Amino acid sequence: MKKLVLMLMMAAAVVSSVAQQKGPILKWDSATHDFGDLKEADGEVTHKFVFVNEGTEPLVITNVHPSCGCTTADYTKSPVMPGKSGYVSATYDPSGRPGPFKKTITVTTNCVPQTSIIRISGQVLEREKTLAELHPRQIGELNVETNHISFLSVKNTNTGKSDTMSMVNLTEKPLTITFDEVPAHITMKAVPETLQPNQTGKLIAIYDATKRNDWGFMMDKVYLTFNGEKSKKNVLSISATIEEDFSTLSAQQLADAPAITFTETEFSFGTIKQGDKVSHTFTFSNTGKSDLLIRKVMSSCGCTVAKTKVDVLKLGESTDFEVTFNSAGKRNRQNKTITIISNDPNKSKVVLRIFGDVKEGE
């Protein structure tokens, strides 16, 4: 009896195996392709993935779906008979895509399973950019990398931090570059001063924070003059964040330094009607060992007014700091900040936040 059951089970397995072989069966020659190094300038590349129908019925591709718009696909549209071959081709566009890539194409058929995935990969070598692409901004007739020079952090003791950017003359005439309305704390140079057609050069800005004599984020404008012709449209913006230089303080001076401490740094005014004003008082104290000097108070918006009662706090003293938000012309979620700059070497900048929702009046 046991032998009969075993024979029946083996026969069922054979029948099942034969049944599984019926229908179309997709067999790829290879489901992956590495293009290797590609030059971006050479344009699109294509690889044809070949498959064989190893089944007993016609194989039909019903859909191909690339994982990215940079990849397109073509495929055998007619049914592929048993024992015959078909293909799916993958075309990759490297334009504007330097660096390594890995993409997939999902192929849907009438096989079991219905989906099959093929993969392409490679490394796109960036093409050499044109002078116009390297200098996408224009100041008058001059092409530059950017129309804004940012010095980021500048110490208040720094007398000559410099930054340089590239420029090119893409016109058909020489351009002599000079500068107009340059602030006293900024020095500008064009090297060379006269650019010939298609010649590149450098714009150099030198920032003297000791002459600026201010704190926090600063923005200035400089006007470029070409061949003696002035225009307010030929503007170059220059920004810097001036911070106090504590690097010369000794260990003892740091130990004896002031320390600014706020009881809170955020205030929510909830929901108010448009046009309403809300005020809040922040309290801070000097928990250090020497005089605390409030260097500057800056609001992120003209709608927010911040006032300190005193600018100098002795050891152990506290004071109130009033902030008023005017919601006129505002609506929905509001988030405003007030930045306090002091001579606390461990926390020279403190940011307070006032926020809430403004409803439009009925």
C-alpha positions in Angstrom: 0.0 0.0 0.0 2.8 2.4 0.9 4.6 1.6 -2.4 1.4 2.4 -4.3 1.0 5.8 -2.5 4.6 6.6 -3.2 4.2 5.8 -6.9 1.1 7.9 -7.1 2.9 10.9 -5.5 5.8 10.6 -7.9 3.4 10.4 -10.9 1.6 13.5 -9.6 4.9 15.4 -9.3 5.9 14.4 -12.9 2.5 15.5 -14.2 2.8 18.8 -12.2 6.3 19.4 -13.6 5.1 18.8 -17.1 2.2 21.1 -16.5 4.6 23.8 -15.3 6.6 23.6 -18.5 3.6 24.5 -20.6 3.1 28.0 -21.8 5.7 30.7 -22.7 9.0 30.8 -20.8 11.3 33.9 -21.1 15.0 33.2 -20.9 17.4 36.2 -21.1 20.9 35.9 -22.6 21.8 38.4 -19.9 19.6 40.6 -17.8 22.3 43.2 -17.0 24.5 45.5 -19.1 27.3 47.8 -18.0 28.0 50.6 -20.5 31.3 51.5 -18.7 32.5 55.0 -19.2 30.3 57.2 -21.4 31.1 60.7 -22.6 28.2 63.1 -21.9 28.9 64.9 -25.2 28.5 61.7 -27.3 24.7 61.5 -26.6 22.4 58.5 -26.2 23.6 54.9 -26.0 21.6 51.8 -26.6 21.9 48.1 -25.6 19.7 45.3 -26.9 18.7 42.6 -24.4 18.0 39.3 -26.3 15.7 36.6 -24.9 14.5 33.2 -26.1 11.0 31.7 -25.6 11.8 28.3 -24.1 8.2 27.5 -23.6 5.5 25.7 -25.6 3.3 28.7 -26.5 3.8 32.2 -28.0 5.4 34.8 -25.7 3.9 38.3 -25.8 5.4 41.4 -24.2 2.6 43.5 -23.0 4.5 46.4 -21.4 8.0 47.8 -20.7 8.5 50.4 -18.0 11.8 52.2 -17.4 12.6 53.4 -13.9 13.6 56.9 -15.1 12.6 59.4 -17.9 16.3 59.4 -18.9 15.8 55.8 -20.2 13.6 54.7 -23.1 12.8 51.2 -24.3 11.8 49.4 -27.4 10.8 45.7 -27.7 9.5 43.0 -30.0 5.9 43.8 -30.7 4.8 40.6 -32.3 4.3 37.3 -30.5 7.6 35.3 -30.1 7.0 31.7 -31.1 8.5 28.8 -29.0 12.3 28.4 -29.7 12.5 31.9 -31.3 14.2 35.0 -30.0 13.0 38.5 -29.2 14.5 41.6 -27.7 14.1 44.6 -25.4 16.4 47.6 -26.1 17.3 50.2 -23.5 18.4 53.6 -24.5 20.0 55.9 -21.9 20.5 59.7 -22.4 23.5 61.0 -20.4 22.9 64.7 -21.2 23.2 66.7 -18.0 23.7 63.6 -15.9 27.4 63.3 -15.0 28.4 60.5 -12.6 27.5 56.9 -12.0 24.0 55.6 -12.9 22.0 52.4 -12.4 18.6 52.1 -14.1 16.0 49.3 -14.4 13.4 48.4 -17.0 10.4 46.3 -15.9 9.2 44.0 -18.6 5.6 42.6 -18.4 4.7 39.4 -20.4 2.2 36.6 -20.5 4.7 34.4 -18.8 4.7 33.1 -15.2 5.8 35.2 -13.4 4.5 38.1 -15.5 7.3 40.6 -14.7 11.0 40.5 -15.4 13.6 43.2 -14.6 16.6 44.1 -16.7 19.3 46.5 -15.6 21.7 49.0 -17.1 24.6 50.9 -15.5 27.6 53.0 -16.3 29.6 56.1 -15.5 28.9 59.4 -17.4 32.0 61.5 -17.9 31.1 65.2 -17.8 31.6 67.1 -21.0 33.7 70.2 -21.1 31.5 73.2 -20.5 31.4 76.2 -22.8 32.5 79.6 -21.5 28.9 80.7 -21.5 27.9 77.7 -19.4 30.7 78.4 -16.9 29.6 82.0 -16.7 25.8 81.8 -16.7 25.0 85.2 -15.1 25.3 88.6 -16.8 26.2 92.0 -15.4 25.6 94.3 -18.3 27.7 93.0 -21.2 29.9 90.9 -18.9 29.3 87.2 -18.3 30.2 86.1 -14.7 29.9 83.0 -12.5 27.5 84.7 -10.2 26.2 88.2 -9.5 26.6 87.8 -5.8 29.8 87.4 -3.8 29.3 85.9 -0.3 32.0 86.2 2.3 30.1 84.1 4.8 31.8 84.6 8.2 34.2 87.5 8.6 35.8 88.3 11.9 35.5 92.0 13.1 39.3 92.2 13.2 39.8 91.1 9.6 41.2 93.9 7.5 41.4 92.1 4.1 39.4 89.0 3.5 39.3 88.4 -0.3 37.1 86.4 -2.7 37.5 85.9 -6.4 35.2 84.9 -9.2 35.7 84.3 -12.9 34.4 86.5 -15.7 34.5 86.4 -19.5 33.9 88.8 -22.4 31.6 87.1 -24.9 31.0 90.3 -26.9 32.9 91.2 -30.1 34.6 94.3 -28.6 37.0 95.0 -25.7 35.5 95.7 -22.3 37.3 98.0 -19.9 35.9 97.3 -16.4 35.9 99.9 -13.6 33.7 100.3 -10.5 31.3 102.9 -9.2 29.8 103.6 -5.7 32.2 101.2 -3.9 31.8 101.3 -0.1 34.8 102.3 1.9 35.2 98.8 3.4 35.3 97.1 0.0 38.1 97.1 -2.6 37.3 95.9 -6.1 39.7 94.8 -8.8 39.3 93.5 -12.4 42.2 91.4 -13.6 42.8 92.3 -16.4 41.1 95.6 -16.4 40.4 95.4 -20.1 39.0 92.1 -21.4 39.4 91.2 -25.1 36.6 89.3 -26.9 36.4 85.7 -25.5 39.0 86.5 -22.9 38.5 85.3 -19.3 39.6 87.2 -16.2 38.9 87.6 -12.5 36.8 89.9 -10.4 38.4 90.3 -6.9 36.7 91.7 -3.9 38.5 92.6 -0.6 36.5 93.1 2.5 37.7 95.2 5.5 35.5 94.4 8.5 37.3 96.9 10.7 36.0 99.7 8.4 32.5 98.3 8.2 32.3 98.5 12.0 29.0 96.6 12.3 27.7 93.2 13.4 25.8 90.3 11.8 24.6 89.9 8.2 25.6 92.8 5.9 24.6 93.4 2.3 26.3 95.9 0.0 26.1 96.8 -3.7 28.8 97.7 -6.2 28.2 99.0 -9.7 30.3 97.9 -12.7 31.2 100.4 -15.4 32.0 99.2 -19.0 34.1 101.4 -21.3 33.1 104.4 -19.1 29.4 103.8 -19.4 27.5 103.7 -16.0 24.2 101.9 -15.4 22.3 101.1 -12.2 21.5 97.7 -13.8 25.2 96.7 -13.7 25.0 95.7 -10.0 27.1 93.2 -8.0 25.9 92.4 -4.5 28.4 91.5 -1.8 27.4 90.0 1.6 29.2 89.1 4.8 28.3 88.0 8.3 30.6 89.9 10.7 31.4 88.0 13.9 33.4 89.0 16.9 36.9 87.6 17.1 37.4 85.8 20.4 40.6 84.0 19.3 42.9 86.3 21.1 41.3 85.8 24.5 43.4 83.9 27.1 42.0 81.0 29.2 41.6 83.4 32.1 39.7 85.9 30.0 37.4 83.2 28.7 36.7 82.1 32.3 35.9 85.7 33.3 33.8 86.4 30.2 30.1 87.5 30.3 27.4 84.9 29.7 23.9 85.7 28.2 21.1 83.6 29.6 17.4 83.7 28.4 14.6 82.3 30.5 12.9 81.3 27.2 13.7 81.7 23.5 10.3 81.0 21.9 6.8 82.5 22.1 3.6 81.3 20.4 0.9 84.0 20.1 -1.6 81.4 19.0 -4.2 82.6 16.5 -4.9 86.3 16.0 -6.9 88.4 13.5 -5.1 90.2 10.6 -4.1 93.7 11.7 -3.7 92.8 15.4 -0.5 93.5 17.3 0.9 91.1 19.9 3.8 91.8 22.3 5.9 89.5 24.4 8.6 90.2 26.9 11.7 88.0 26.9 13.9 88.1 30.0 17.7 87.6 29.9 20.5 88.0 32.4 24.3 88.1 32.7 25.4 84.9 34.4 29.0 85.5 33.6 31.8 87.4 35.4 32.2 90.6 33.4 30.0 93.2 31.6 27.7 91.8 29.0 27.4 94.1 25.9 24.5 93.8 23.5 26.2 94.5 20.2 23.1 94.5 18.0 19.5 93.4 17.7 18.1 92.3 14.3 14.6 91.3 13.3 13.9 89.0 10.3 11.0 91.3 9.2 10.0 94.9 9.5 6.7 93.7 11.0 8.6 92.7 14.2 10.0 95.4 16.5 12.4 94.4 19.3 13.7 96.8 22.0 16.1 96.3 24.9 15.9 98.5 27.9 19.7 98.5 28.4 22.7 97.6 26.3 25.1 96.7 29.2 24.4 94.3 32.0 26.7 93.9 35.0 27.3 90.5 36.6 24.0 89.1 37.9 21.8 91.8 36.4 18.7 91.0 34.4 16.5 93.0 32.0 13.4 92.7 29.9 13.4 92.5 26.1 10.1 93.4 24.4 9.1 92.1 21.0 6.0 93.3 19.1 4.6 91.6 16.0 2.3 93.6 13.7 0.1 91.3 11.6 -1.1 93.9 9.2 -0.9 92.5 5.7 0.0 89.0 7.0 -2.0 85.8 6.9 -1.7 82.1 7.7 1.3 80.7 9.6 3.9 83.3 10.7 7.4 82.6 12.0 9.6 85.6 12.9 13.0 85.7 14.4 15.0 88.2 16.4 18.8 87.8 16.6 20.7 89.2 19.5 24.5 89.6 19.1 26.6 90.0 22.3 30.1 89.7 23.6 29.5 86.3 25.1 32.3 84.2 23.5 30.4 81.0 24.1 27.0 82.2 22.7 27.6 85.4 20.8 24.4 85.0 18.8 21.0 84.1 20.2 18.0 83.6 18.0 14.5 84.3 19.5 11.4 83.0 17.8 7.8 84.4 17.8 5.2 82.5 15.8 1.5 81.8 15.3 -1.4 81.9 12.9 -3.0 85.0 11.4 -6.6 84.8 10.3 -8.0 87.2 7.7 -10.6 89.6 9.0 -14.2 89.0 8.0 
